[in-house]
Amino acid sequence: MQEQDYDAELDARGLFCPEPVMMLHNRIVEISPGAVLKVVATDPSTTRDIPRFCQFLDHELVDSGEDGKEFVFYIRRGS
């Protein structure tokens, strides 16, 4: 995974399911459609939950990966 350009960031480190996805749901509506949100989390369940969140709510998961013990996601907000 390479560092991507992004418009906003959500720090969900130290939070556990379902908190990271709940925070993501609240944060994604604060950015414009087409903008990219970077999410950093430490809960391994986010590797399952965030892609599903994007799929169900029509957002694009631009990239994701693991950086040490952190999981990083780049999400482009859908319309």
Secondary structure, 3 states (H helix, E strand, C coil): CCCCCCCEEEEECCCCCCHHHHHHHHHHCCCCCCCEEEEEECCCCHHHHHHHHHHHHCCEEEEEEEECCEEEEEEECCC
